[in-house]
Every structure is written in structure tokens, then in C-alpha cells.
Amino acid sequence: MLPARHTRSERRPPAERVRDRLRAVAGPTLAERMPAGYQRLGRVLLVRLPEMFRPYFALIGRAWQDELGVATVLVPSGPVSGELRIPQVERIAGNETETEVTEHGVRWRLDAAQVMFAAGNRTERVRAGRMVRPGETVVDLFAGIGYFSIPAALPGRAGRVVAVEKNPVALRYLRENVTLNGVADRVEVVAGDNRTVPLPRRRADRVFLGYLPSAVPWVPRAVETVRPLGGWLHVHVVADARRAREDATRSVDRALQDVGARQLEALRAREVKPYGPGRTHVVVDAHIAPAG
């Protein structure tokens, strides 16, 4: 049997094929200005479209549905809002926003219209599973739908994970994802504000602080959970892109000094992804021991 022949159209990127359909209606000038990037979350697609494309949102949405076989297409309509980090999106095609994403053997169910799932954080989700050692006790102060908690328990094989979340929608999916991934016996879901809920004191080997724009204000709370002989904090911060690692490290260093924590190693900073114009998302790894 001869191999199937592919037409030139089939070999072109999906965005080019969507542009073809837009070009036929809106003309070549506008079509060439359509952004090519997208984030696929299972059956849901997120695309960024400037307001000038609004008259063609429905056409573009249907074209993406056809080209990628997704159920629903969303467009961000504003910044992520409030302490609960709720996305603002607009549906331009389809209605189904609940979906499932699989990364490196971990499955996450979520509602893409109600909770965040940043593609740019993929390396950190993978790293969480690789850093954790079998049997560790892990505290995740901003668990969300299980971004770090489930990798810590599944590939990381943590002995116990305390996952704290107060957003009711994220909390529902966190519980579902813990069961979905078969780690309910080792992940303890704690509903509520991490500033007030009971946490294990002096028992944690590792604490994740995955909150933006800055988790630094929660460093004192995290230090309270760390074992007397030491443990790791992974503190997420947004900083000026020109000196992102330096500024992030300095802010974490000050917070640790304020509570008298001892640094067992030099702080390490990693750039995770760009975070808006002139800003960078950084994670600072701190190997510390609490005072006293």
C-alpha cells in the first residue's frame, strides 16, 4: 500500500489554516495580524485575540474547533483576578469548559473557565515530582487543583502531602484529582485559608509556596512547618525582568532573616516564565532550618 499523500494545506500549521478562513471574510491585512499562539487544555483551547478581531470571534472560534477538534474555544477577557486567582475568559465557540489534561503521567481535571492552568508552569510541575524524595512530608500552601501536590505524591512518592486550598471550585477539583490519580491515601486535603487552618508543626521536609505575584508574605507560615533539622521551601515570586533572580532571592532572604531561619545552603533562583511586560516569574529554592 502506498503511503497517504498530504496536501500542502494539511502540512501547514493550524493557525495558517484558520487565517485562510478569516482572510476570505475579513481580508488579508487583518488576517495576517491574527496571533498564531494557543494553549490546548484537552478539549478546550485558549487563544489570545485583540479586540479588533471581535466581529470575527465566532468565525475564528469555529475555525479552531474544526482545525484542532476541540469542543470549546476561550479568549482571555481580562487579568487573573483576586486572591483566588480566578481567570477571566469569554467563550467564542462551544460551551463545555470542563476538561482533562495529562502531563508526565499525572491527570488533572479542571474547569478552564474557572481555574488557572498555566502551560508555562509545566517545568515546575514536573520538577516538583523529581525533587520530592520517597517518604517525605510535604506541605503545599496553595494547592489549587493539585499542581504540585499530586506530582509530589505520585512520581515523587511522598509519604504524606498536606494540600491547602480555599477556592471552592479549585478545592472540588483538587479532591477529584487526588482520587483520580490514586493518591488519596497520602494526600490530605485541607479546606480553608492557609493563614488560619491547622498545619503540621515542625514536620515538613518540603513546602511549596506557589502563589503569584508573591508568596514571600507566607514564608513565616511555611517556616513554622519545617522540621527542626531543616527542610526546603520553594517560594514563587514575580520580579523585574532585568534582575529577576537577584530581586527574588533578596526578598526571600529578608523574609527568612525576619523570622530567624538559618540558611543551610545558598538560596537558588530559577526563572520559570515571562510574566507580562518587563516581569519574570521566579522560584527561589531555600534549604533552611527554623530558629530554635
C-alpha positions in Angstrom: 0.0 0.0 0.0 1.4 3.4 -0.9 1.7 6.0 1.9 -1.0 8.6 2.1 -0.3 11.8 0.3 -0.6 15.0 2.3 -1.7 18.2 0.6 0.1 21.5 1.1 -2.9 22.7 3.2 -2.7 19.7 5.5 1.0 20.3 6.2 0.6 24.0 7.1 0.3 25.0 10.8 -3.3 25.1 12.2 -3.1 28.9 12.7 -2.4 29.4 9.0 -5.4 27.4 8.1 -7.5 29.5 10.5 -6.1 32.6 8.8 -7.2 31.3 5.4 -10.8 31.3 6.6 -10.5 34.7 8.3 -8.8 36.1 5.1 -11.8 35.1 3.0 -14.1 37.2 5.1 -12.0 40.0 6.6 -9.3 40.4 4.1 -5.5 39.8 4.1 -4.4 42.7 6.3 -6.4 41.8 9.3 -5.9 38.0 8.8 -2.1 38.5 8.9 -2.4 40.2 12.3 -4.2 37.3 14.0 -1.9 35.8 16.7 -0.8 32.3 16.0 -0.3 31.1 19.6 -2.7 29.0 21.6 -2.8 26.8 24.7 -4.6 23.5 24.4 -6.1 22.1 27.6 -7.6 18.8 26.5 -10.9 19.6 24.7 -10.6 23.3 25.5 -8.5 25.8 23.6 -7.3 29.2 24.8 -6.4 31.8 22.2 -5.5 35.5 22.7 -7.3 37.8 20.3 -7.1 41.6 20.4 -10.3 43.5 20.5 -10.1 44.4 16.8 -11.0 40.7 16.0 -14.2 40.8 18.0 -16.5 41.0 14.9 -14.9 37.7 13.8 -14.7 35.9 17.1 -17.4 33.4 16.2 -15.8 32.6 12.8 -12.3 32.2 14.4 -13.7 30.0 17.2 -15.4 27.7 14.7 -12.3 27.5 12.6 -10.2 26.5 15.6 -12.8 23.9 16.5 -12.6 22.4 13.0 -8.8 22.5 12.8 -7.9 21.0 16.2 -11.1 19.1 17.0 -11.6 20.9 20.3 -15.0 21.3 21.9 -14.7 24.9 23.2 -12.6 27.9 22.4 -11.9 30.6 25.0 -10.4 34.1 24.8 -8.9 35.8 27.9 -11.0 38.8 28.6 -9.1 40.4 31.5 -6.3 39.7 34.0 -6.5 36.9 36.5 -8.4 38.5 39.4 -8.3 38.5 43.2 -6.6 36.4 45.8 -8.4 33.3 44.5 -6.7 33.8 41.1 -9.9 33.4 39.0 -9.3 33.7 35.2 -11.5 36.0 33.1 -12.4 34.4 29.8 -15.0 34.6 27.1 -16.4 31.7 25.1 -16.3 32.2 21.4 -17.2 28.7 20.4 -18.7 25.8 22.2 -20.0 25.6 25.8 -18.1 22.8 27.5 -15.3 24.2 29.7 -14.6 21.2 31.9 -11.7 19.2 30.6 -8.8 17.0 31.5 -5.0 17.5 31.0 -2.3 14.8 31.3 1.3 15.6 31.9 4.0 13.0 32.6 1.6 10.5 33.9 -0.4 13.0 36.1 -4.0 13.7 35.3 -5.8 17.0 36.1 -9.5 17.7 35.7 -10.5 21.3 35.8 -12.9 23.9 34.5 -10.8 26.1 32.2 -13.2 29.0 32.7 -13.0 28.9 36.5 -9.4 27.8 37.5 -5.9 28.5 36.2 -3.7 26.0 34.4 -0.6 27.8 33.1 1.3 26.0 30.4 4.4 27.9 31.3 4.5 26.3 34.7 4.9 22.8 33.3 8.6 22.5 34.1 7.8 23.4 37.7 5.1 20.8 38.0 7.5 18.2 36.6 10.3 19.4 38.9 8.0 19.0 41.9 7.8 15.3 41.3 11.5 15.0 40.7 12.6 17.0 43.8 10.5 15.2 46.3 12.1 12.1 47.9 10.2 8.9 48.8 8.6 9.2 52.2 8.9 12.9 52.6 6.3 15.0 54.3 5.2 17.8 52.0 3.1 20.9 52.7 1.5 22.7 49.7 0.2 26.1 50.9 -1.5 27.0 47.6 -2.6 23.6 46.3 -5.1 24.7 43.6 -6.2 21.6 41.7 -3.1 19.8 42.7 -0.4 21.4 40.6 2.4 20.4 43.0 0.7 18.2 45.5 -0.1 15.4 43.1 3.3 15.3 41.4 4.8 15.2 44.9 2.7 12.2 45.8 2.7 10.3 42.5 6.1 10.4 40.8 7.7 11.9 43.9 6.2 9.2 46.2 5.9 11.5 49.2 4.8 9.7 52.4 2.3 12.5 53.2 1.2 15.6 51.5 -0.9 18.3 53.2 -2.6 20.3 50.4 -4.3 23.5 51.5 -6.8 25.3 49.2 -9.6 27.8 49.9 -11.0 28.5 46.4 -14.2 26.3 46.5 -14.0 25.4 42.8 -10.3 24.5 42.9 -10.9 22.6 46.1 -13.6 20.4 44.4 -11.2 19.6 41.6 -8.3 19.0 44.0 -10.3 16.3 45.8 -11.4 14.8 42.5 -7.8 14.8 41.1 -6.4 13.2 44.2 -8.8 10.3 43.8 -8.3 10.2 40.0 -4.5 9.8 40.4 -4.8 7.1 43.2 -3.1 9.1 45.9 -5.9 9.8 48.3 -4.3 7.7 51.0 -1.3 10.0 51.1 -2.7 13.5 50.2 -4.6 15.2 53.0 -6.8 17.9 51.5 -7.3 20.9 53.9 -10.1 23.3 53.0 -9.6 26.9 54.1 -7.2 29.8 54.4 -3.6 28.7 54.9 -3.1 31.6 57.3 -5.5 30.1 59.8 -6.0 26.4 59.2 -4.1 24.0 61.4 -0.9 22.8 59.8 1.7 20.2 60.9 4.2 22.0 63.0 7.9 21.1 62.7 7.2 18.1 60.5 7.6 19.1 56.9 10.6 18.2 54.7 9.4 20.4 51.9 6.9 23.3 51.5 5.6 24.6 48.2 4.5 28.3 48.1 3.1 28.6 44.5 1.3 31.9 44.7 1.8 35.0 42.4 2.6 37.8 42.3 4.5 36.9 45.5 4.4 34.1 48.1 7.0 35.9 50.2 4.5 37.1 52.8 3.8 33.4 53.6 7.4 32.5 54.3 7.0 32.8 58.1 4.0 30.4 58.0 6.0 27.9 55.9 9.0 28.1 58.2 6.8 27.1 61.1 6.1 23.7 59.4 9.7 22.8 58.7 11.5 20.1 60.7 14.0 21.4 63.3 16.9 19.8 61.4 15.8 21.5 58.2 13.8 21.3 55.0 13.1 23.0 51.7 10.9 26.0 50.8 10.0 26.6 47.1 8.9 30.3 47.0 7.3 31.8 43.9 7.8 35.5 43.1 7.3 37.9 40.2 10.2 40.3 39.8 11.7 42.9 37.5 13.0 41.0 34.4 16.2 42.9 34.4 17.3 41.5 37.7 14.6 38.9 38.4 16.7 36.2 40.2 18.6 38.8 42.3 15.4 40.6 43.4 13.5 37.4 44.1 16.4 36.0 46.1 16.8 39.2 48.1 13.1 39.3 49.0 13.1 35.7 50.2 16.4 36.3 52.1 14.9 39.2 54.0 11.8 37.2 54.9 13.9 34.3 56.3 16.1 36.7 58.3 13.0 38.3 59.8 11.9 35.0 61.4 15.5 34.0 62.3 15.6 30.9 59.9 19.0 29.6 59.2 20.0 29.0 55.6 21.7 25.6 55.3 22.7 26.3 51.7 22.9 29.4 49.5 19.5 30.3 48.0 18.9 29.2 44.4 16.7 31.0 42.0 15.2 29.8 38.7 13.3 31.8 36.1 10.1 30.0 35.3 8.5 32.1 32.5 7.8 35.7 31.4 5.0 37.3 33.4 3.8 40.4 31.5 5.9 43.2 30.1 9.2 43.5 31.9 8.3 41.0 34.6 9.5 37.4 35.2 8.1 34.6 37.3 10.9 33.2 39.5 11.0 30.4 42.1 13.5 30.5 44.9 14.6 27.2 46.5 15.6 27.7 50.1 17.2 24.9 52.3 16.6 26.2 55.8 16.1 25.3 59.4 13.7 27.2 61.8 15.1 29.3 64.6 15.5 27.5 68.0 
